[in-house]
Amino acid sequence: MPVILMIIHSPQPWREVNKSEDRFYEGNIEAWRALEDAYKAGKLRAIGVSNFLEGDLDNIIENCEIKPMVNQILAHISNTPFELIEYCQANDIVVEAYSPIAHGEAFKNEAIKAMAAKYGVSVAALCVRYTLQLGTVSLPKTANPDHMRDNANVDFVISDEDMEALRNIEHIKDYGEHSFFPVYGGSF
């Protein structure tokens, strides 16, 4: 049975993510061609990327045969790369929003908590619903069955007015213990 999805996790080594001007275009083309070969051989059902910006995606699209099927990106209330999401969607690349609850930092935001209360849902459910309404696939992470059920409690719709308010909530400046990850340290 083939692997369902394989991705290039970052266009740059983690220590250089969005700090270096070197976007590693040639290396990404080579890595992508290996994924294309595995996909064509039936070893993979889908191939994609993670943390790729528009230029990184252009590099693959312009120089390879198969465009990325997925781009996994950090996207949540207070940190939503709208232009990147729109770019991916315009190019038929599925956006997977990882860390939709901001590694728990969303639980500390009073505006997010108030909005969740308005809808009678948890902060987690509001955060997941937000990313879904942006047209992304939401990837909350938990091993706790109760949290899994709560994360799936998204059978409500956030109004256009409230989505606009959530789009404009102040950016999280500190991800606490997770700030050491390049994508949380202000690099993305």
VMD Tcl script that draws the C-alpha trace (Angstrom):
set ca {
  {0.00 0.00 0.00}
  {1.42 3.41 -0.93}
  {2.20 6.12 1.60}
  {-0.67 8.60 1.55}
  {1.30 11.87 1.58}
  {4.96 12.83 1.59}
  {6.17 16.41 1.84}
  {9.31 18.49 1.75}
  {9.09 19.90 5.26}
  {10.80 23.22 4.66}
  {12.36 25.01 1.68}
  {15.40 25.82 3.82}
  {17.25 24.10 6.67}
  {15.48 24.97 9.96}
  {18.39 27.05 11.23}
  {17.99 29.28 8.16}
  {14.20 29.39 7.71}
  {13.43 32.82 6.30}
  {16.63 34.26 7.78}
  {18.81 33.45 4.79}
  {18.35 34.82 1.30}
  {19.29 31.38 -0.07}
  {15.97 29.72 -0.88}
  {17.70 26.46 -1.89}
  {15.87 26.41 -5.23}
  {18.10 23.78 -6.86}
  {17.96 21.46 -3.86}
  {14.20 21.79 -3.68}
  {13.89 20.94 -7.38}
  {16.02 17.81 -6.84}
  {14.02 16.75 -3.78}
  {10.75 17.44 -5.59}
  {11.78 15.37 -8.61}
  {12.45 12.44 -6.26}
  {8.93 12.85 -4.88}
  {7.56 13.02 -8.43}
  {9.33 9.76 -9.28}
  {7.89 8.03 -6.21}
  {4.44 9.41 -7.02}
  {4.61 8.23 -10.64}
  {5.78 4.80 -9.44}
  {2.67 4.53 -7.24}
  {4.63 4.60 -3.98}
  {2.92 7.83 -2.88}
  {-0.69 8.90 -3.27}
  {0.05 12.62 -2.88}
  {3.10 14.87 -2.70}
  {3.41 18.29 -1.20}
  {5.42 20.82 0.72}
  {5.37 22.58 4.06}
  {6.33 26.13 4.95}
  {6.87 27.06 1.29}
  {6.30 30.69 0.32}
  {5.06 31.89 -3.09}
  {8.56 32.04 -4.63}
  {9.38 28.57 -3.36}
  {6.17 27.26 -4.92}
  {6.85 29.10 -8.19}
  {10.23 27.38 -8.33}
  {8.60 23.95 -8.19}
  {5.69 24.82 -10.50}
  {7.96 26.35 -13.15}
  {10.69 23.69 -13.08}
  {8.96 20.39 -12.38}
  {6.21 18.27 -13.92}
  {3.78 17.95 -11.02}
  {2.82 20.91 -8.88}
  {2.55 20.47 -5.11}
  {-0.79 19.03 -4.08}
  {-0.50 20.37 -0.52}
  {1.27 23.18 1.31}
  {1.22 22.80 5.10}
  {1.58 26.23 6.67}
  {1.31 27.84 10.05}
  {-2.13 29.45 10.04}
  {-4.34 30.39 12.95}
  {-6.25 33.31 14.40}
  {-3.71 36.14 14.84}
  {-1.24 34.66 12.37}
  {-2.86 34.03 9.02}
  {-0.80 34.38 5.83}
  {-3.76 35.43 3.69}
  {-1.77 36.13 0.52}
  {-0.06 32.74 0.67}
  {-3.38 30.97 1.26}
  {-4.95 32.82 -1.69}
  {-1.93 32.03 -3.89}
  {-2.15 28.33 -3.07}
  {-5.90 28.21 -3.63}
  {-5.56 30.03 -6.98}
  {-3.04 27.35 -8.00}
  {-5.18 24.42 -6.80}
  {-2.79 23.61 -3.96}
  {-4.60 22.43 -0.83}
  {-3.59 24.44 2.23}
  {-3.22 22.49 5.44}
  {-3.29 24.86 8.41}
  {-1.08 23.40 11.10}
  {-1.22 24.55 14.69}
  {-4.68 26.14 14.34}
  {-4.74 26.64 18.11}
  {-1.27 28.25 18.12}
  {0.24 25.59 20.40}
  {-2.30 26.62 23.01}
  {-1.49 30.33 22.92}
  {-5.01 31.02 21.57}
  {-6.40 29.90 24.94}
  {-4.72 32.93 26.53}
  {-6.21 35.52 24.18}
  {-9.20 37.30 25.73}
  {-10.70 38.34 22.37}
  {-10.60 34.76 21.10}
  {-12.09 33.48 24.36}
  {-14.89 36.05 24.13}
  {-15.66 35.09 20.54}
  {-15.77 31.39 21.46}
  {-18.17 32.18 24.30}
  {-20.39 34.13 21.89}
  {-20.78 30.97 19.80}
  {-21.03 28.66 22.81}
  {-17.99 26.64 21.73}
  {-14.50 26.08 23.03}
  {-11.55 28.19 21.96}
  {-10.19 25.12 20.15}
  {-13.41 24.61 18.17}
  {-13.51 28.29 17.22}
  {-9.89 28.14 16.05}
  {-10.45 25.03 13.97}
  {-13.65 26.47 12.47}
  {-11.79 29.68 11.57}
  {-9.23 27.79 9.51}
  {-11.94 25.70 7.87}
  {-13.84 28.83 6.85}
  {-10.66 30.12 5.22}
  {-10.92 27.08 2.93}
  {-8.02 25.21 4.51}
  {-7.72 21.74 5.99}
  {-7.23 22.18 9.71}
  {-4.56 20.07 11.44}
  {-5.03 20.33 15.20}
  {-2.67 18.12 17.17}
  {-3.71 16.15 20.23}
  {-3.52 12.65 21.62}
  {-6.34 13.33 24.09}
  {-9.67 11.78 22.98}
  {-11.69 14.52 24.72}
  {-9.72 17.20 22.87}
  {-10.22 15.31 19.60}
  {-13.99 15.36 20.11}
  {-13.87 19.05 21.01}
  {-11.73 19.87 17.96}
  {-14.35 18.19 15.78}
  {-17.20 20.24 17.25}
  {-17.28 22.60 14.27}
  {-20.90 22.35 13.12}
  {-21.43 26.11 13.38}
  {-20.63 29.04 11.12}
  {-18.68 32.12 12.14}
  {-20.41 35.20 10.73}
  {-18.64 37.31 8.12}
  {-18.40 40.15 10.62}
  {-16.83 37.92 13.26}
  {-14.45 36.33 10.71}
  {-13.27 39.84 9.87}
  {-12.73 40.57 13.56}
  {-10.76 37.32 13.95}
  {-8.68 38.12 10.87}
  {-7.57 41.33 12.54}
  {-6.80 40.13 16.07}
  {-3.39 41.29 17.26}
  {-0.54 39.01 16.21}
  {0.81 36.63 18.85}
  {4.27 37.88 19.72}
  {5.40 35.07 22.02}
  {4.66 31.37 21.58}
  {6.07 30.53 24.98}
  {8.06 27.29 25.09}
  {7.40 26.79 21.36}
  {9.06 30.06 20.32}
  {12.30 28.21 19.59}
  {10.73 26.74 16.41}
  {11.75 28.98 13.49}
  {8.18 29.41 12.28}
  {7.16 30.67 15.71}
  {10.20 32.82 16.28}
  {9.02 35.47 13.85}
  {10.60 33.91 10.79}
  {7.27 33.22 9.10}
}
mol new
graphics top color blue
foreach p $ca { graphics top sphere $p radius 0.5 }
foreach p [lrange $ca 0 end-1] q [lrange $ca 1 end] { graphics top cylinder $p $q radius 0.2 }
display resetview
